[in-house]
Amino acid sequence: MDQQDNPLFGIKEENILKASKALKAMGHPLRLKILCVIGEQELPVMDIVKKVGTTQSNISQHIDILREKEIIVSRREGSKILCKVRDHNILELMNAMQQTFCQLEKN
């Protein structure tokens, strides 16, 4: 058996490590909020600041962490820095979390 495979789940160890790293980075409430704001779009940092409602320096620090953990990518366009979620799997994970934790209560 390949040591890269998890014998219990048939999942490659590298995918488990990637998921663990993503969940750890997303575990901070502000970083999760940033990811929810970005969603499937590409947004300028200043738009993220306005929607999240904190300072630019605070948002920039958390964006740097998300970039280091390979959760988002950014690029410069003129004077703007645009951010987007790097991996579609992260969006799927966020969607599952929203369905689980953010559903409206039914009377």
C-alpha positions in Angstrom: 0.0 0.0 0.0 1.2 3.5 -0.9 2.2 5.5 2.2 0.6 8.5 0.7 -2.8 6.9 1.0 -4.8 6.9 4.2 -5.9 3.3 4.7 -9.1 4.2 6.5 -10.5 6.6 3.9 -8.5 6.0 0.7 -7.6 9.7 0.7 -4.1 10.9 -0.2 -2.2 12.3 2.8 -1.4 15.4 0.7 -5.2 16.1 0.4 -5.7 15.7 4.1 -2.8 18.1 4.9 -4.2 20.6 2.3 -7.7 20.4 3.9 -6.2 20.8 7.4 -4.2 23.8 6.4 -7.3 25.4 4.8 -9.5 24.8 7.8 -6.9 26.2 10.1 -6.6 29.4 8.0 -10.3 29.7 7.8 -10.8 29.1 11.5 -10.5 32.8 12.4 -13.9 34.6 12.2 -12.5 37.6 10.3 -10.8 35.4 7.7 -13.9 33.4 7.2 -15.9 36.6 6.8 -13.4 37.8 4.2 -13.8 34.6 2.2 -17.6 34.8 2.4 -17.4 38.4 1.1 -15.1 37.4 -1.8 -17.1 34.3 -2.7 -16.8 33.4 -6.3 -15.8 36.9 -7.4 -12.6 38.9 -7.6 -12.8 41.9 -5.4 -10.5 44.9 -4.7 -9.2 45.0 -1.1 -11.0 48.3 -0.5 -14.4 46.7 -1.4 -13.6 43.9 1.1 -12.7 46.5 3.8 -16.1 48.2 3.2 -18.1 45.0 3.3 -16.3 43.4 6.3 -16.3 46.7 8.3 -12.9 46.9 9.8 -9.6 48.7 9.0 -7.6 48.3 5.8 -4.5 47.3 7.8 -6.5 44.6 9.6 -8.0 43.2 6.4 -4.6 43.3 4.7 -3.0 41.3 7.5 -5.6 38.6 7.2 -5.4 38.6 3.4 -1.7 38.1 3.7 -2.3 35.0 6.0 -4.9 33.6 3.5 -2.4 34.2 0.6 0.4 32.5 2.5 -1.8 29.5 3.2 -2.7 29.4 -0.5 -6.4 30.1 0.1 -6.6 33.2 -2.0 -4.5 34.8 -4.8 -4.2 38.5 -5.5 -3.0 40.6 -8.4 -2.4 44.3 -8.9 -4.4 46.2 -11.5 -3.3 49.8 -11.6 -3.6 51.1 -8.0 -6.0 48.3 -6.9 -5.1 44.9 -5.4 -7.7 42.3 -6.5 -8.3 39.1 -4.5 -10.1 35.9 -5.3 -10.4 32.4 -3.8 -7.7 30.3 -5.3 -9.3 26.8 -5.2 -12.9 25.9 -6.1 -12.8 23.3 -3.3 -12.6 26.1 -0.8 -15.8 27.6 -2.2 -17.5 24.1 -2.0 -16.4 23.8 1.7 -17.7 27.3 2.4 -21.0 26.4 0.8 -21.3 23.3 2.9 -20.5 25.4 6.1 -23.1 28.0 5.1 -25.8 25.3 4.6 -24.9 23.8 7.9 -24.5 26.9 10.1 -26.2 29.8 8.3 -29.7 28.5 7.5 -32.6 30.6 8.6 -34.6 29.1 11.5 -38.0 27.8 10.5 -40.9 28.4 12.8 
